[in-house]
């Protein structure tokens, strides 16, 4: 058997460098998820504020 076929065997698993790259990508995706969660929370709060404003009467919105 050649050296190449032994290195490519599935039982070896990923190298430390590959694991480090994957961990970096996971951290990047986690940051992206958190940013999206904050954006969605802000949009929901904004939507709620507009809903509250819409429920108030015109006079209260203009003068109150």
Buried (B, 14 or more C-beta within 10 A) or exposed (E): EEEEEEEEEEEEEEEEEEEEEEEEEEEEEEEEEEEEEEEEEEEEEEEEEEEEEEEEEEEEEEEE
